[in-house]
Amino acid sequence: MKKTTTRLADGRELIYYDLRDDAVRGERDPRPLDPVATAAEIRHDRLLGDSVAIASHRQARTYHPPADECPLCPSRDGRLSEIPAPDYDVAVFENRFPSLAGDSGRCEVVCFTPDHDASFADLTEERAALVLDAWTDRTAELSQLPGVEQVFCFENRGAEIGVTLGHPHGQIYAYPFVTPRTARMLTSVAAHREATGGNLFDDTVADELADGRRIVLEGEHWVVFVPYAAHWPYEVHLYPKRRVPDLLALDDAARTEFPQIYLEVLRRFDRIFAVRGGGSEAAPGDGSGESAAATRTPYIAAWHQAPLRAEHRGDFALHLELFTIRRTSGKLKFLAGSESGMNVFINDVPPEAAADRLREVASE
């Protein structure tokens, strides 16, 4: 991997990650951009004890541009984008419309491929490994920034999720606090340690392997399962079998196997709602005008890494949570009264049935 760091016209950092060591990245950004001005701030909710990012400037962010105006495509044929090069392997840059900025953290965009019409599932194992290298490198770099407490790499895919740019990309947030979800995990881990003397993450993975009904895919170094109390209709968790706190701690064997496992899982997600058994999963009269087999499954893929300065940081287990808000073709899982009002999820798809379906759609 070759890493090249440069600057965009408004001073934001841009990093190229290339497979070839002889790649040259000398293109300059000629756009007449004004310096980025953000109004991002973090406000603490005294009642709930969590934090909210207030970022009014994001109202002006790019919203569903046509493909020929995509800001994440390479700059070609006289059209300038966020990436000055005419081609790239993986590119990362500071978000022009960040939710977190300055003393409130940092937000970056990760472009997985120059191909506007592709998806992560379309990457080769070599390209997927390069993305993993980029996630790891950015985690290392962002962890050194003053005030950063946790680094979160994630991908939103699909208009149903709320994605405003269709180009295959993810994001990285460097938070100035420990996120509420992680804090709850750490509390549970500490309580489990006190009660049993064991590690909650290790015991959870061991229990899923012993049960077997919710195991979707197992490699030598990774295991993928639908959790016992899955919140979402189709949700899987990917764990390295050797517990590590973050991406930096993965060994070479786990890093080598990850692209094989992850790409297979993503491709299965795209088959969940495909035509099967001579019929279609599509709901009658959904008005979509296309079969479920022709659509990609919307999802969120979220890396959970240990906070940088958490007590007993080594007890945390790096893992990736992948889920879709689609419960069947043409129907979405909405976060309504119980979920949004009380944070009590109601899942219409039994985890065992979800695991069955994800095993059923394995690659031939």
N, C-alpha and C positions, 0 to 999 in steps of 0.2 A: 504493500500500500504506500502511495505517495500522498503527502499532505501539503497543500499550498494555501497560504493565508494571504488575503488581500483586502482591499476596502472598496465599498461602493461609493457612488458620487456624494452621498450625504454622510459618509463617515462610518456607516455600519459595516461590521465585519462579515466577510464572505470566505468560506473555506471549501476548497475542492478536495475530494478524496478520490484518487485514481488508482486503478488496478495496475497500470503501467508505470514503472519507475522513471521512464523518459518523458512523461507527459509534461508539457510546458504550458503554464497558465499566465500569460502576460497581458491578456486583454484588459483594457481600462473601461470603466463605466462612463460613457460620455453624456449621460442624461443630466439635464439641468434641475437636479433635485434640491429642494430646500432641506435644511437640517430637520431631523425627526423631532417633533414636539409632542410630548405625551403628557396626559393629565392623570396617569396611573397613580393610585394610592391604595394602601391597605387599611381597611377599617375593621376593628375588632368588635364582634358581636358579644356584648356582655352577658346576654341571657343564655346563649348557646355555647359560648366559650370558643367559637371558631372565628375565622377571618374571611372577609369579602374583599375582592379586588374591584375597585371602582375605576373604570376605564372608558370615559365618555368619548374619547377620541376614536375608539373603535367603530363608532357609528359610521365613520367615513371610509371604512376599509373596503377593498375591492370585493364586489359581490357578483358571483356568477357571470364572469366575463365570457364572451364567445371564445371558442378555441383559438382563433387567430390573434387573440389579445391576451392570452394566458401569461401572467407574470412569472410563472415557474418554468416555462419552456426556455430552451437556449435562445440567445439572440441570433437571429438568422434573417437573411433577405431584407435587411434594412429595418427590421422590427426589433426594438430594444426591450429587454426584460430585466428582471432582477438578477439574472445570471448573464454576464457579458460574453461568456464563451459561446461559440457556435455548437458546442457539444460538451457533455460531461458524463461522468460515471455516477457519482453522488456529490451533491452540493448542499452546504449548510450556510444559512445566513441569519443575521439578526432580523427579527420580524419588524416590518415597517409600522405595524399597528399592534404593538405588544400589550398584553394584559398586565404584564409586570415589567417595570423598567427602573433603572437607577437604583436607589436604595431599596426599592420594592422588588428587586429580583431581575430576571432576564428571560426573554422568550426568543426561541430560534425556530426556524423552519428547516426541515430536512427533506430535500428532493431526492426521491429514491431512484429516479430514472429520467432521462430526457424525453422518453416516449409519453406523450400526453394521453394516449388512449390505453395505456397499459395499467396494470395494478401491481401491488407487491407480489401477489401470487404468480405473476408472469415472469418474475425475475429468475435468472439462473441461480444455482447455488453459490456460484462465485460472486455474483452481484449482491445476493442476500448477505453473504459473509462480509462484504464491504460495508453494507449498512450497519451490521453489528459492530464492525470496527469503528464506524463513525459515531454510533451511539456511545460506545465505550470511551472513545477519545473525548467527546464532548462532556461526558459525565466527569472525566478526570479534570478537564479544563474548568468547567463551571463550578466544580466543587472547591476550586481555589479562590473564587471570587469572594470578597468581603461580604459577610452577612448571609450568604447562601446556606440553608440548612438541609435542603432536600432537592434532588434532581429527578425529574419525571420525564421519561421518553414515552411518546404515545402516538398513535395514528387514529384519526377519525376518517371513516370512509363512507361515502354515500350522502346524497341530499337529505335522506330521511334522518340522518344523524345531525344535520345542520351544517355540513361542509359547504363552504362558499367558493372553493376552488376545486375543480374536478381533476386537476393534475395529481398523479400519485405522490403524496407527500405526507410527512408526519410533523410533529412539533416536539420541542423540548422546553420544559418550564424549569427554571431554577428558582425555587421558592425561598423567601426569607423566613420561613417558619416550617414546622413539621405539620404536614397536612392532617386534617381530622381523621381520615380513614386510616392512615398509617398509625396515628396515635392510638386509635382503638385497637389495632392489631397488637401494638406493643403492650398495651394494658392486658390484653388477653394472654399474650405470651408470658408476661410476668406472673399472672395469676396461675397459669398452667404449671409453670416452673415451681412455684411455691407449693401447689397442691400435689404434684406428681414427681417432681424432680427431673422431668423430661422436657424436651423442646416441643412446643405445640406444632410448629411447621413439620418437623420430622415425624411426629406421631400422626399428623393428618395425612401426609403422603403414605406412610406405612399402612394406615388404616384403609386408604383407598386401594392400595395394591393388594392388600389381603382380601378385601371385599370383592374387587374385580368388576363389579357390575357397571361401574361408571368410568372405567378405564377406556380411553379412546385410542390411545397410541402409546407405545412404550419402546424406547430405544435403549441403548447401552448406558447413556448418560442423561437422558431426559425422560420424563413421564408426563402424559397429558391426560387429564380427567375432567369430567363434569363434577363440580363440587356437590356434596351431599345436600347442602341447602342453597342451591343455585338461585340467584335472584332473577336472572334473565332467562327467557325461553330456551335459548341455546347459548351456553356459557361454558368455556373450558379454561382451565388453569394449566400452565406449562411450568414445571419445576425441574431444575437440574437435580439429579439424584444426590449429588454432593452439595450440601448446604453451603451457600456463600452469601455475603451481605449485598453484593452489588455486581454490576457487569464487569468491573475491573478485576474481580476475584475469580472469574471463570477460568478454568484451565484450558489448555489447548484442545484436549479431547472433546470437552463440552462445546467449545467454540466451533469445532469442526462439524460436529453432529447437528448443531442447532439449525442451520439452514435446511437440512433435509427434513427435520421434524416440523419446523414452522411452516415451510412451504406446503407440505402435505396437509397440515391442519387448515391453512387458508384455502387451499383448493377444495377441501371437503366442505368448508363453510359455503363456498359458491355452488355446491351441489345439493345442499340441504333441501332447497325448495324446487329442485329440478323435476321435470316430468319423470314419473316412475309408474311401473305396473300398467302401462298402456293408457294411463290417464294423466291428469295434471294436478299438482298441488294447488293451483291457482283457485281462489275463491270465485264462484260464479258471479258474473255481473260486476266484477271489481273495476271494469272500465279501463284497465291498464292498456289494452290493445296489444299486449305482447305476452308471450308465455313466460312462466317463472324461469324456465331454462335459459332464457335470453337475458336475464337480469343478474346483476351481482348482488350478493348479500351485503347490506350495510352493516358495519361493525365498528367497535372501538377496541383497540389493542393497547393495553396499558402495562408498562413495566413498573413493578413495585420494587424499589431499592431502599435499603436502610438509610435513615437520616444520618447526616454526617457526624453529628455529635451526640447521638442517642446513647443512653446508658445501656450497657449490655448489647451494643450494636451487633456483635457477632451472633446473637440469638435470632436475628432477623434473617429471613430466607428470601433471596431474590426470586421473583417469579413473574410471569406474564399472564395477565387476565385478558381473555378475548371473548367478546360477547356481541350478540346482535339484538336489536330492538324489534326485529321482525319475528312474530310468533307463528305465522303461516303466510303463504303467498297472498299478497294483497292486504294483509292485516298487520298492524304494528302493536307493540306493547307500549301503551302510554303510561306515564307516571301520573296517575290521577290522585284522588283524595287520600287513600291510605298511604301510597308511596310518597307523594309530595307533601302531604300534610303531616303525616306521622312517621315517615321513613320506615314503614312496614310494607315490604314487598309481597305481592301476590303473584305467583308464577303459575301460568296455565299449562306448562309442559313439565311433566315429572322428569327429574334429572336422569333417571334410568332410561326413559324413553328417548331423551335427547342423546344420550350416549349410544343407544342402539342405532339411532339414525346416523350419527356421525361415523359409526363403524361400518354401517351399510354402504355409505357413499365413498369408501376407500378407493384410492386410485387402483386401476387394474395393472 
